[in-house]
């Protein structure tokens, strides 16, 4: 071992940095002067170091796998602890649910409760979520010979989606509860107060018109109400959420932004009819001919039953024919009465 004096070591230390800088510049100049030489030197160095890297990489990969396995074991242990706690809570709720179910069955039997009729439904796939006269609606493919009608209730696997507003031969359109034209009567599950859910064309519809003194509570569940016979009662809608402006909104339970499969339920509700349906319901017999409405007890004269004027000229001809027939009837009556007067 060569021993250097302190002064020599100090001088060598001072010269190390300039020598390295000079060597770097020399390598740069050499690379610029002879590119092929620099590339051959670099590849030769790489070929020399690759086996060393391979030998070092295997134990490093093994160490990494061991560390990841340890982390997974700790994660699995934490997940098992969480699941055990959750199972304990679910067992308690299961016992409560069984007791309530038994009590409910007993009360229904004592009250001779008539159960709700089973509803029918069809399942349809969402094929489009734009177009039409509404900003927030989806188009469903229902296929031919379907039984979908206006007013049916649309739900996904979580809660209320909306209501059918348009029906075609192979498609149907559902108005979402978030559309500004949507109005849904709801009930606040905690206080049983009634309110109105109004769409805003945003992600959350707004709650309005609840009774004074019973404001919605943050996180309170919201279900449908049977008011106006438009929706069945107790369908899940969402939970109450107050925004930054302290306005009561509802976080929908349904995933309105990711709708794929929707079920259309027929509850037989027709509380809100479209204008054309309302006019038809008020005047159901006006579109049928008069001849169809006559009964055997009250026959309609032939001249009235056969009269179905459609234009002004037809009406004038019908009125003229009626006057002529009336005049002929009067003349026949007068002729028949004259011999009777003479005998008297």
ROMAR-19637 format. One record per residue (C-alpha): residue in one letter; residue number from 1; x, y, z. Coordinates in nm, 2 decimals, always signed. Example, Ala and Ser with C-alpha at 12.3 -4.5 7.8 and 13.67 -1.06 7.14 Angstrom:
[zamar "A"; 1; [+1.23; -0.45; +0.78]]
[zamar "S"; 2; [+1.37; -0.11; +0.71]]
% end
This chain:
[zamar "X"; 1; [+0.00; +0.00; +0.00]]
[zamar "X"; 2; [+0.14; +0.33; -0.11]]
[zamar "X"; 3; [+0.14; +0.59; +0.17]]
[zamar "X"; 4; [+0.12; +0.95; +0.06]]
[zamar "X"; 5; [+0.19; +1.25; +0.27]]
[zamar "X"; 6; [-0.07; +1.49; +0.37]]
[zamar "X"; 7; [+0.04; +1.75; +0.12]]
[zamar "X"; 8; [+0.03; +1.49; -0.16]]
[zamar "X"; 9; [-0.31; +1.38; -0.07]]
[zamar "X"; 10; [-0.44; +1.74; -0.07]]
[zamar "X"; 11; [-0.28; +1.80; -0.41]]
[zamar "X"; 12; [-0.44; +1.48; -0.55]]
[zamar "X"; 13; [-0.77; +1.58; -0.41]]
[zamar "X"; 14; [-0.75; +1.92; -0.58]]
[zamar "X"; 15; [-0.65; +1.76; -0.91]]
[zamar "X"; 16; [-0.93; +1.50; -0.91]]
[zamar "X"; 17; [-1.21; +1.73; -1.02]]
[zamar "X"; 18; [-1.01; +1.90; -1.30]]
[zamar "X"; 19; [-0.89; +1.57; -1.43]]
[zamar "X"; 20; [-1.25; +1.43; -1.44]]
[zamar "X"; 21; [-1.37; +1.74; -1.62]]
[zamar "X"; 22; [-1.09; +1.71; -1.87]]
[zamar "X"; 23; [-1.17; +1.34; -1.93]]
[zamar "X"; 24; [-1.53; +1.43; -1.99]]
[zamar "X"; 25; [-1.45; +1.69; -2.24]]
[zamar "X"; 26; [-1.21; +1.45; -2.41]]
[zamar "X"; 27; [-1.48; +1.18; -2.44]]
[zamar "X"; 28; [-1.72; +1.44; -2.58]]
[zamar "X"; 29; [-1.46; +1.55; -2.84]]
[zamar "X"; 30; [-1.38; +1.19; -2.92]]
[zamar "X"; 31; [-1.75; +1.11; -2.97]]
[zamar "X"; 32; [-1.79; +1.41; -3.20]]
[zamar "X"; 33; [-1.48; +1.32; -3.40]]
[zamar "X"; 34; [-1.56; +0.95; -3.44]]
[zamar "X"; 35; [-1.92; +0.86; -3.39]]
[zamar "X"; 36; [-1.88; +0.50; -3.49]]
[zamar "X"; 37; [-1.60; +0.45; -3.24]]
[zamar "X"; 38; [-1.80; +0.60; -2.96]]
[zamar "X"; 39; [-2.10; +0.38; -3.05]]
[zamar "X"; 40; [-1.88; +0.06; -3.05]]
[zamar "X"; 41; [-1.73; +0.16; -2.72]]
[zamar "X"; 42; [-2.08; +0.22; -2.57]]
[zamar "X"; 43; [-2.21; -0.11; -2.70]]
[zamar "X"; 44; [-1.91; -0.30; -2.58]]
[zamar "X"; 45; [-1.95; -0.15; -2.23]]
[zamar "X"; 46; [-2.32; -0.24; -2.24]]
[zamar "X"; 47; [-2.24; -0.60; -2.34]]
[zamar "X"; 48; [-2.01; -0.62; -2.05]]
[zamar "X"; 49; [-2.25; -0.48; -1.80]]
[zamar "X"; 50; [-2.57; -0.68; -1.91]]
[zamar "X"; 51; [-2.46; -1.01; -1.74]]
[zamar "X"; 52; [-2.38; -0.81; -1.42]]
[zamar "X"; 53; [-2.72; -0.64; -1.44]]
[zamar "X"; 54; [-2.89; -0.98; -1.49]]
[zamar "X"; 55; [-2.72; -1.13; -1.19]]
[zamar "X"; 56; [-2.82; -0.83; -0.97]]
[zamar "X"; 57; [-3.18; -0.81; -1.11]]
[zamar "X"; 58; [-3.28; -1.16; -1.00]]
[zamar "X"; 59; [-3.23; -1.11; -0.62]]
[zamar "X"; 60; [-3.38; -0.76; -0.65]]
[zamar "X"; 61; [-3.69; -0.90; -0.81]]
[zamar "X"; 62; [-3.71; -1.17; -0.55]]
[zamar "X"; 63; [-3.68; -0.91; -0.27]]
[zamar "X"; 64; [-3.95; -0.70; -0.44]]
[zamar "X"; 65; [-4.18; -1.00; -0.46]]
[zamar "X"; 66; [-4.12; -1.08; -0.09]]
[zamar "X"; 67; [-4.20; -0.72; +0.01]]
[zamar "X"; 68; [-4.52; -0.72; -0.20]]
[zamar "X"; 69; [-4.63; -1.05; -0.06]]
[zamar "X"; 70; [-4.58; -0.91; +0.29]]
[zamar "X"; 71; [-4.78; -0.60; +0.21]]
[zamar "X"; 72; [-5.06; -0.82; +0.06]]
[zamar "X"; 73; [-5.07; -1.03; +0.38]]
[zamar "X"; 74; [-5.10; -0.72; +0.59]]
[zamar "X"; 75; [-5.38; -0.59; +0.36]]
[zamar "X"; 76; [-5.56; -0.92; +0.37]]
[zamar "X"; 77; [-5.54; -0.92; +0.75]]
[zamar "X"; 78; [-5.68; -0.57; +0.77]]
[zamar "X"; 79; [-5.96; -0.67; +0.53]]
[zamar "X"; 80; [-6.04; -0.98; +0.73]]
[zamar "X"; 81; [-6.07; -0.77; +1.05]]
[zamar "X"; 82; [-6.30; -0.52; +0.87]]
[zamar "X"; 83; [-6.52; -0.80; +0.72]]
[zamar "X"; 84; [-6.55; -0.97; +1.07]]
[zamar "X"; 85; [-6.68; -0.64; +1.22]]
[zamar "X"; 86; [-6.91; -0.59; +0.93]]
[zamar "X"; 87; [-7.05; -0.95; +0.96]]
[zamar "X"; 88; [-7.11; -0.89; +1.33]]
[zamar "X"; 89; [-7.31; -0.58; +1.25]]
[zamar "X"; 90; [-7.50; -0.76; +0.97]]
[zamar "X"; 91; [-7.59; -1.05; +1.21]]
[zamar "X"; 92; [-7.74; -0.79; +1.45]]
[zamar "X"; 93; [-7.94; -0.63; +1.17]]
[zamar "X"; 94; [-8.05; -0.97; +1.05]]
[zamar "X"; 95; [-8.19; -1.06; +1.39]]
[zamar "X"; 96; [-8.37; -0.72; +1.40]]
[zamar "X"; 97; [-8.50; -0.77; +1.04]]
[zamar "X"; 98; [-8.63; -1.12; +1.12]]
[zamar "X"; 99; [-8.81; -1.00; +1.43]]
[zamar "X"; 100; [-8.97; -0.71; +1.24]]
[zamar "X"; 101; [-9.07; -0.94; +0.96]]
[zamar "X"; 102; [-9.24; -1.18; +1.20]]
[zamar "X"; 103; [-9.41; -0.89; +1.37]]
[zamar "X"; 104; [-9.52; -0.74; +1.04]]
[zamar "X"; 105; [-9.66; -1.08; +0.93]]
[zamar "X"; 106; [-9.86; -1.11; +1.25]]
[zamar "X"; 107; [-10.00; -0.76; +1.22]]
[zamar "X"; 108; [-10.10; -0.82; +0.86]]
[zamar "X"; 109; [-10.28; -1.14; +0.96]]
[zamar "X"; 110; [-10.46; -0.97; +1.25]]
[zamar "X"; 111; [-10.57; -0.67; +1.03]]
[zamar "X"; 112; [-10.66; -0.90; +0.73]]
[zamar "X"; 113; [-10.42; -0.70; +0.52]]
[zamar "X"; 114; [-10.48; -0.71; +0.15]]
[zamar "X"; 115; [-10.13; -0.73; -0.02]]
[zamar "X"; 116; [-10.05; -0.51; -0.32]]
[zamar "X"; 117; [-10.10; -0.68; -0.65]]
[zamar "X"; 118; [-9.79; -0.81; -0.83]]
[zamar "X"; 119; [-9.67; -0.57; -1.09]]
[zamar "X"; 120; [-9.55; -0.66; -1.43]]
[zamar "X"; 121; [-9.23; -0.52; -1.59]]
[zamar "X"; 122; [-9.02; -0.54; -1.89]]
[zamar "X"; 123; [-8.64; -0.49; -1.92]]
[zamar "X"; 124; [-8.49; -0.27; -2.19]]
[zamar "X"; 125; [-8.15; -0.15; -2.29]]
[zamar "X"; 126; [-8.05; +0.21; -2.31]]
[zamar "X"; 127; [-7.94; +0.29; -2.67]]
[zamar "X"; 128; [-7.91; +0.67; -2.66]]
[zamar "X"; 129; [-7.91; +0.95; -2.40]]
[zamar "X"; 130; [-7.96; +1.26; -2.62]]
[zamar "X"; 131; [-8.22; +1.40; -2.86]]
[zamar "X"; 132; [-8.59; +1.46; -2.83]]
[zamar "X"; 133; [-8.76; +1.76; -2.67]]
[zamar "X"; 134; [-8.61; +1.69; -2.32]]
[zamar "X"; 135; [-8.26; +1.77; -2.20]]
[zamar "X"; 136; [-8.24; +1.48; -1.96]]
[zamar "X"; 137; [-8.39; +1.17; -2.12]]
[zamar "X"; 138; [-8.28; +0.83; -2.25]]
[zamar "X"; 139; [-8.40; +0.62; -2.54]]
[zamar "X"; 140; [-8.48; +0.25; -2.49]]
[zamar "X"; 141; [-8.49; -0.03; -2.74]]
[zamar "X"; 142; [-8.80; -0.24; -2.65]]
[zamar "X"; 143; [-8.85; -0.44; -2.97]]
[zamar "X"; 144; [-9.17; -0.50; -3.16]]
[zamar "X"; 145; [-9.50; -0.62; -3.00]]
[zamar "X"; 146; [-9.41; -0.47; -2.67]]
[zamar "X"; 147; [-9.65; -0.38; -2.39]]
[zamar "X"; 148; [-9.48; -0.05; -2.29]]
[zamar "X"; 149; [-9.72; +0.25; -2.24]]
[zamar "X"; 150; [-9.69; +0.61; -2.14]]
[zamar "X"; 151; [-9.67; +0.66; -1.76]]
[zamar "X"; 152; [-9.49; +0.34; -1.67]]
[zamar "X"; 153; [-9.22; +0.38; -1.40]]
[zamar "X"; 154; [-8.85; +0.33; -1.49]]
[zamar "X"; 155; [-8.61; +0.20; -1.23]]
[zamar "X"; 156; [-8.26; +0.06; -1.23]]
[zamar "X"; 157; [-8.10; -0.17; -0.98]]
[zamar "X"; 158; [-8.08; +0.11; -0.72]]
[zamar "X"; 159; [-8.38; +0.33; -0.74]]
[zamar "X"; 160; [-8.61; +0.56; -0.94]]
[zamar "X"; 161; [-8.49; +0.67; -1.29]]
[zamar "X"; 162; [-8.80; +0.84; -1.44]]
[zamar "X"; 163; [-9.12; +0.79; -1.63]]
[zamar "X"; 164; [-9.20; +0.69; -1.98]]
[zamar "X"; 165; [-9.32; +0.99; -2.19]]
[zamar "X"; 166; [-9.30; +0.87; -2.55]]
[zamar "X"; 167; [-9.37; +0.52; -2.70]]
[zamar "X"; 168; [-9.29; +0.41; -3.05]]
[zamar "X"; 169; [-9.32; +0.08; -3.24]]
[zamar "X"; 170; [-8.97; -0.04; -3.13]]
[zamar "X"; 171; [-8.85; +0.23; -2.88]]
[zamar "X"; 172; [-8.96; +0.43; -2.58]]
[zamar "X"; 173; [-8.83; +0.75; -2.42]]
[zamar "X"; 174; [-8.79; +0.79; -2.05]]
[zamar "X"; 175; [-8.79; +1.14; -1.89]]
[zamar "X"; 176; [-8.52; +1.13; -1.61]]
[zamar "X"; 177; [-8.60; +1.28; -1.26]]
[zamar "X"; 178; [-8.31; +1.53; -1.32]]
[zamar "X"; 179; [-8.48; +1.70; -1.62]]
[zamar "X"; 180; [-8.62; +2.04; -1.55]]
[zamar "X"; 181; [-8.97; +1.92; -1.67]]
[zamar "X"; 182; [-8.98; +1.64; -1.42]]
[zamar "X"; 183; [-9.20; +1.67; -1.11]]
[zamar "X"; 184; [-9.21; +1.38; -0.86]]
[zamar "X"; 185; [-9.41; +1.39; -0.54]]
[zamar "X"; 186; [-9.19; +1.25; -0.26]]
[zamar "X"; 187; [-9.20; +1.17; +0.11]]
[zamar "X"; 188; [-8.91; +1.24; +0.35]]
[zamar "X"; 189; [-8.87; +0.90; +0.52]]
[zamar "X"; 190; [-8.76; +1.04; +0.86]]
[zamar "X"; 191; [-9.04; +1.30; +0.92]]
[zamar "X"; 192; [-9.29; +1.15; +0.67]]
[zamar "X"; 193; [-9.33; +1.50; +0.54]]
[zamar "X"; 194; [-9.45; +1.55; +0.18]]
[zamar "X"; 195; [-9.24; +1.75; -0.07]]
[zamar "X"; 196; [-9.19; +1.79; -0.45]]
[zamar "X"; 197; [-8.88; +1.68; -0.63]]
[zamar "X"; 198; [-8.81; +1.92; -0.92]]
[zamar "X"; 199; [-8.54; +1.86; -1.19]]
[zamar "X"; 200; [-8.28; +2.12; -1.26]]
[zamar "X"; 201; [-8.10; +1.97; -1.57]]
[zamar "X"; 202; [-7.81; +1.91; -1.33]]
[zamar "X"; 203; [-7.69; +1.60; -1.15]]
[zamar "X"; 204; [-7.91; +1.66; -0.85]]
[zamar "X"; 205; [-8.28; +1.75; -0.85]]
[zamar "X"; 206; [-8.41; +2.00; -0.60]]
[zamar "X"; 207; [-8.65; +1.96; -0.31]]
[zamar "X"; 208; [-8.93; +2.21; -0.27]]
[zamar "X"; 209; [-9.27; +2.27; -0.10]]
[zamar "X"; 210; [-9.22; +2.08; +0.22]]
[zamar "X"; 211; [-9.44; +2.16; +0.52]]
[zamar "X"; 212; [-9.33; +2.44; +0.74]]
[zamar "X"; 213; [-9.14; +2.33; +1.05]]
[zamar "X"; 214; [-9.02; +2.00; +0.89]]
[zamar "X"; 215; [-8.72; +2.09; +0.68]]
[zamar "X"; 216; [-8.53; +1.80; +0.51]]
[zamar "X"; 217; [-8.24; +1.66; +0.71]]
[zamar "X"; 218; [-7.89; +1.60; +0.56]]
[zamar "X"; 219; [-7.87; +1.24; +0.47]]
[zamar "X"; 220; [-8.24; +1.17; +0.51]]
[zamar "X"; 221; [-8.38; +0.91; +0.27]]
[zamar "X"; 222; [-8.64; +1.02; +0.01]]
[zamar "X"; 223; [-8.90; +0.79; -0.13]]
[zamar "X"; 224; [-9.19; +0.84; -0.38]]
[zamar "X"; 225; [-9.54; +0.94; -0.26]]
[zamar "X"; 226; [-9.87; +0.82; -0.40]]
[zamar "X"; 227; [-10.00; +1.18; -0.44]]
[zamar "X"; 228; [-10.19; +1.24; -0.76]]
[zamar "X"; 229; [-10.18; +0.87; -0.84]]
[zamar "X"; 230; [-9.87; +0.93; -1.06]]
[zamar "X"; 231; [-9.62; +0.72; -0.87]]
[zamar "X"; 232; [-9.65; +0.43; -0.63]]
[zamar "X"; 233; [-9.54; +0.49; -0.28]]
[zamar "X"; 234; [-9.21; +0.41; -0.12]]
[zamar "X"; 235; [-8.99; +0.37; -0.43]]
[zamar "X"; 236; [-8.63; +0.47; -0.34]]
[zamar "X"; 237; [-8.54; +0.81; -0.49]]
[zamar "X"; 238; [-8.22; +0.92; -0.30]]
[zamar "X"; 239; [-8.08; +1.10; +0.00]]
[zamar "X"; 240; [-8.10; +1.47; +0.10]]
[zamar "X"; 241; [-7.79; +1.68; +0.04]]
[zamar "X"; 242; [-7.74; +2.05; +0.10]]
[zamar "X"; 243; [-7.52; +2.23; -0.15]]
[zamar "X"; 244; [-7.29; +2.53; -0.09]]
[zamar "X"; 245; [-7.59; +2.77; -0.12]]
[zamar "X"; 246; [-7.78; +2.58; +0.15]]
[zamar "X"; 247; [-8.03; +2.45; -0.10]]
[zamar "X"; 248; [-8.19; +2.11; -0.03]]
[zamar "X"; 249; [-8.11; +1.87; -0.31]]
[zamar "X"; 250; [-8.14; +1.50; -0.36]]
[zamar "X"; 251; [-7.85; +1.27; -0.45]]
[zamar "X"; 252; [-8.02; +1.02; -0.67]]
[zamar "X"; 253; [-8.00; +0.66; -0.58]]
[zamar "X"; 254; [-8.00; +0.56; -0.94]]
[zamar "X"; 255; [-7.69; +0.60; -1.15]]
[zamar "X"; 256; [-7.84; +0.85; -1.40]]
[zamar "X"; 257; [-7.50; +0.92; -1.57]]
[zamar "X"; 258; [-7.43; +0.55; -1.63]]
[zamar "X"; 259; [-7.76; +0.39; -1.73]]
[zamar "X"; 260; [-7.74; +0.07; -1.93]]
[zamar "X"; 261; [-8.03; -0.16; -1.83]]
[zamar "X"; 262; [-8.37; -0.02; -1.71]]
[zamar "X"; 263; [-8.68; -0.20; -1.60]]
[zamar "X"; 264; [-9.02; -0.05; -1.69]]
[zamar "X"; 265; [-9.29; -0.13; -1.43]]
[zamar "X"; 266; [-9.66; -0.11; -1.50]]
[zamar "X"; 267; [-9.84; -0.01; -1.18]]
[zamar "X"; 268; [-10.16; +0.07; -1.36]]
[zamar "X"; 269; [-10.13; +0.44; -1.26]]
[zamar "X"; 270; [-10.28; +0.71; -1.48]]
[zamar "X"; 271; [-10.29; +1.00; -1.25]]
[zamar "X"; 272; [-10.13; +1.25; -1.49]]
[zamar "X"; 273; [-10.26; +1.22; -1.85]]
[zamar "X"; 274; [-10.13; +1.41; -2.15]]
[zamar "X"; 275; [-10.37; +1.68; -2.29]]
[zamar "X"; 276; [-10.48; +1.46; -2.58]]
[zamar "X"; 277; [-10.56; +1.17; -2.35]]
[zamar "X"; 278; [-10.76; +1.40; -2.12]]
[zamar "X"; 279; [-10.97; +1.53; -2.40]]
[zamar "X"; 280; [-11.04; +1.18; -2.52]]
[zamar "X"; 281; [-11.14; +1.07; -2.17]]
[zamar "X"; 282; [-11.38; +1.36; -2.13]]
[zamar "X"; 283; [-11.55; +1.29; -2.47]]
[zamar "X"; 284; [-11.53; +0.92; -2.53]]
[zamar "X"; 285; [-11.83; +0.88; -2.76]]
[zamar "X"; 286; [-11.81; +1.18; -2.99]]
[zamar "X"; 287; [-11.59; +1.02; -3.24]]
[zamar "X"; 288; [-11.83; +0.72; -3.30]]
[zamar "X"; 289; [-12.12; +0.75; -3.55]]
[zamar "X"; 290; [-12.46; +0.83; -3.41]]
[zamar "X"; 291; [-12.59; +0.50; -3.55]]
[zamar "X"; 292; [-12.36; +0.31; -3.32]]
[zamar "X"; 293; [-12.49; +0.49; -3.01]]
[zamar "X"; 294; [-12.85; +0.41; -3.06]]
[zamar "X"; 295; [-13.01; +0.14; -2.84]]
[zamar "X"; 296; [-13.31; -0.09; -2.90]]
[zamar "X"; 297; [-13.50; +0.08; -2.63]]
[zamar "X"; 298; [-13.45; +0.43; -2.79]]
[zamar "X"; 299; [-13.41; +0.39; -3.17]]
[zamar "X"; 300; [-13.29; +0.69; -3.36]]
[zamar "X"; 301; [-13.49; +0.78; -3.67]]
[zamar "X"; 302; [-13.33; +0.68; -4.00]]
[zamar "X"; 303; [-13.30; +1.03; -4.12]]
[zamar "X"; 304; [-13.09; +1.12; -3.81]]
[zamar "X"; 305; [-12.89; +0.80; -3.79]]
[zamar "X"; 306; [-12.79; +0.82; -4.15]]
[zamar "X"; 307; [-12.69; +1.18; -4.13]]
[zamar "X"; 308; [-12.31; +1.23; -4.09]]
[zamar "X"; 309; [-12.23; +1.56; -4.25]]
[zamar "X"; 310; [-11.87; +1.64; -4.29]]
[zamar "X"; 311; [-11.87; +1.96; -4.50]]
[zamar "X"; 312; [-12.08; +2.28; -4.52]]
[zamar "X"; 313; [-12.25; +2.16; -4.84]]
[zamar "X"; 314; [-12.34; +1.83; -4.68]]
[zamar "X"; 315; [-12.49; +2.01; -4.38]]
[zamar "X"; 316; [-12.70; +2.23; -4.61]]
[zamar "X"; 317; [-12.82; +1.93; -4.81]]
[zamar "X"; 318; [-12.91; +1.74; -4.49]]
[zamar "X"; 319; [-13.10; +2.04; -4.35]]
[zamar "X"; 320; [-13.30; +2.07; -4.68]]
[zamar "X"; 321; [-13.38; +1.70; -4.68]]
[zamar "X"; 322; [-13.50; +1.73; -4.32]]
[zamar "X"; 323; [-13.73; +2.02; -4.39]]
[zamar "X"; 324; [-13.88; +1.84; -4.69]]
[zamar "X"; 325; [-13.94; +1.52; -4.50]]
[zamar "X"; 326; [-14.09; +1.72; -4.21]]
[zamar "X"; 327; [-14.33; +1.89; -4.45]]
[zamar "X"; 328; [-14.43; +1.56; -4.61]]
[zamar "X"; 329; [-14.50; +1.41; -4.27]]
[zamar "X"; 330; [-14.72; +1.70; -4.17]]
[zamar "X"; 331; [-14.92; +1.67; -4.49]]
[zamar "X"; 332; [-14.97; +1.30; -4.44]]
[zamar "X"; 333; [-15.10; +1.36; -4.09]]
[zamar "X"; 334; [-15.34; +1.62; -4.20]]
[zamar "X"; 335; [-15.48; +1.40; -4.48]]
[zamar "X"; 336; [-15.53; +1.11; -4.23]]
[zamar "X"; 337; [-15.72; +1.33; -3.99]]
[zamar "X"; 338; [-15.97; +1.48; -4.23]]
[zamar "X"; 339; [-16.21; +1.17; -4.26]]
[zamar "X"; 340; [-16.23; +1.15; -3.88]]
[zamar "X"; 341; [-16.34; +1.51; -3.86]]
[zamar "X"; 342; [-16.62; +1.46; -4.11]]
[zamar "X"; 343; [-16.76; +1.16; -3.92]]
[zamar "X"; 344; [-16.78; +1.38; -3.61]]
% end
